[in-house]
Amino acid sequence: MSLEDKCWTAFENRDHREAVRLLALVKEPNKIKGSYEGWTNTSLLHLSSKHGWLDVTKDLITKYYCEPQERDSGGRICLQHAAVGNHVDVVRYLIDECHCDPM
């Protein structure tokens, strides 16, 4: 299994500690995409937002240049994933700091 696949699996399995560890080792985390809950083109940023991982969400945007407006195959951006999970701190960060449009 590639390092990118291991990283995806850690995010998919909500393993925060392993996700953080592997994220530092992956060369281009902004290019890792996969299928999650039936949706394709899901990014690590979508998953970190969905899981409420504010620290990882911030790192993906600021250190790894993930695009907060990128949509998965369902048309959802990371803000919507965070909102569905009721992760208020992530939602606030995405709106206030990343200027994601809640509409």
N, C-alpha and C positions, 0 to 999 in steps of 0.2 A: 504494500500500500504506500502510495506517495505521501510526502509530507503534507501536501495540499489536501489530500483525501483524509488524512488523519486530523488535520485542522478542521475540515468541514464536519467530520464525525463528532468531534468534541463540541462544536457549536450545536449541531443537530441534537446531540444527547444532553444538552444543557449542562455540560461539564465545564464550569467557569474556570476552575484552576487549570485544567488541561488546555482549554481554549486560549487563555492568556499565555501560557508557556509556549504553545505551538505558534501563536500569532507572531511572536518575536523571531521565529525561525523561518517563516515563510517569506519568500522574496517579494511576491506581489499579491498580497491578500485582497486587494481591490479587484482582482480578476477571478477570484474563486467564486463560482456560481454552482448551484445545484437545485435539486427538486426537494421541496418540503411541503408536506401536507397537500400534495396534488398540484402545487404551483411550481413552475419552472422559472429559471432566471432569478432565483432567490439568492441574494448575496449574504455575506457574513454580516454586513450592516443591518440587513433586514432581520436576521436572527438575533443579533445582539440587542436590537431595539425591542423585538418581540419578547425576549427574555428579561428585559429590564436591566440590562448590564450597562449602566451609565459610563463606567470607566472604560469599557471596551468600545462602546459607541463613540465616545470622545476620541479614543486612540485611532479607531478606524477612519474617522473623518480628518483629524488633524495630522496624524503621523503617516497614515497610509493612503490618504487622498481618496477615500471612498466618497462617492457622490450621494448626498442625502436625498436628492430628487430622483434618483434612479428607481424605476418601477420594476416590480416582478411581473410575471406573466398575467397576474390578476389585476394589474394596473395600480397596485398599492406601493406607496413609498414607505420608508422606515417610520415616519411619523404615524402613519395609520397602524402599523404593526405595534408600536408602543402604546397608542391610544386604546387599541383593542385589549391589550394586556393590562390596562389601567396603570401604566408606569409613568406617573405624573412627572417625576424628576427628568426622565428621558424626554417626554413630550415638551416640557419647558425648555430644556436645552436645545432641542431641535427647532423650536419656534424662535426662542430669544437669541440664540447664538448662531444658528445655521440658517435662519430666516426661511424655514420650511413653511409653506402655506397650508394652514389647517383646512382650507376649503378646497 
